[in-house]
Amino acid sequence: MEYKVQINSLDNFKAWSGGLTTLNTVRERGGVDTLTVICEDIFSGNTPTEVQINDWLWFDSDFIYQALGYDDLLEAS
């Protein structure tokens, strides 16, 4: 069985754990619309699962913060 949910914005996505931390940071800074566009580009042509979206938010937070210009949040290498 396949179950699909369509969301128009990541603001409506129910993230958890580290994905929620990243999403809440972006929400606080007003970048959800831009993040939604980036997400659509990243997963273009594919329908990601909720886990894939959450893992992207969680484990690619440096990429997300850099793409949104949040350089102050990037982890020092």
N, C-alpha and C positions, 0 to 999 in steps of 0.2 A: 504494500500500500504506500502510496506517495501522498504527502500532505504539504501543500505550498501555501505560504502566506505572503501577500504583497504589502510592502510598506512604501510610503512615499518619501519618508525621511527617516534617517537614523535616530531622530529625536523620539520616534515611536518604537524603537527597537529595545527589547528587554534584555540588556546585557547583564553579565554576572562576573564576579571576581575581578580580575585585572582588566577585562574588557569594559566593565562598568566604571572602573577608575578612569580609564582613558576617555570614555564617552562623557562622563561627568565633567572632566577637565575641559573638554571641547565645548560642552554646553555652557559652562561658566564663562567661557571666553567668547561665546557667540559665534562659533564656527561650525555649527551643525550642518547648515546648508552646503557649505563647501566640502565638509567631510562626506556628506551623502554623494556629492558629485565624484569625489575621489574614489569612494567605495564602488560606485557604478563603473568607473573606468577600470579599477583593479579586477573586478569580476565580470567585465564585459563579455557577453556571449555565453556566460555560464549562470546558472541559478545556484548561488551559494546556500549552504545550510546555515541554520542559526549558529551552529558550532563553528563553522568556517568564518562567519562574520565576527563572532565573539573572539576567536583565536587571532584574527587579523587585528582587531582592536587591541587585544592584550599583548601580543608578541611583536607587533610592528608599531608600537607606540612612538618610537624614535622617528620612524619614517613619517608617521602621521603628523607628529609635532613639527617636523622639519617642513613638510609640505604646507602646513598651515602657518608657518612663520613663527612658531613658538620656540625659538632658539634657546630661550632661558630654561626650557624643560628638558633639553637634550642631555642624555647621560654623557659624562666626560669619558673619553676613550683612554 
